[in-house]
């Protein structure tokens, strides 16, 4: 079944990583995949645009079915292969409700991370405004404190919604991304513990961004947050 799947992806992209973690969890190894370079603009290539007219990654196809939004792809894979691999949507109604809530909130975290990191990367220095930088950083700090609070309520060694679930699939790449960009473990100890709990999970290790293998830290944009 995995041979009928194709994934075009970019290393270090949390949306791409989510899909790859889900494929590993569902034991769908053997799918076709191609690593593309954001720096070289390969995500705007005809190959990608044929699958994803937005020119974004991931671009995922299963047979004739195309899903380019990472959360949609993860939900699709879990629902199509419920009995295969690890169950990623709990049956317990309370756990399932919490899972969906944290999944959707994980997308807000992605947006707020991007507002800080991409502003510094892509907005020319002469066009930046101190007020925008301050506003974006304060919004991200408040968001991260929310997640510190959520994890405060989680039992030691547990995941975001009880058992490992799609909530963790969606959120963990964001947390790893934040630490990659210099987030302080001392200031966010619960996030640090959550990162340590999951970083060696087989599905996460198997899909770890290849250019991160030399070490988890690559930038210092978030070091003072």
Secondary structure as GFF3:
##gff-version 3
##sequence-region A 1 225
A	DSSP	three_ten_helix	2	4	.	.	.	ID=ss1
A	DSSP	beta_strand	5	10	.	.	.	ID=ss2
A	DSSP	alpha_helix	14	25	.	.	.	ID=ss3
A	DSSP	beta_strand	32	36	.	.	.	ID=ss4
A	DSSP	three_ten_helix	42	44	.	.	.	ID=ss5
A	DSSP	alpha_helix	46	51	.	.	.	ID=ss6
A	DSSP	beta_strand	59	62	.	.	.	ID=ss7
A	DSSP	beta_strand	65	67	.	.	.	ID=ss8
A	DSSP	alpha_helix	70	80	.	.	.	ID=ss9
A	DSSP	alpha_helix	93	122	.	.	.	ID=ss10
A	DSSP	three_ten_helix	125	127	.	.	.	ID=ss11
A	DSSP	alpha_helix	130	152	.	.	.	ID=ss12
A	DSSP	alpha_helix	166	180	.	.	.	ID=ss13
A	DSSP	alpha_helix	189	198	.	.	.	ID=ss14
A	DSSP	alpha_helix	202	206	.	.	.	ID=ss15
A	DSSP	three_ten_helix	210	212	.	.	.	ID=ss16
###
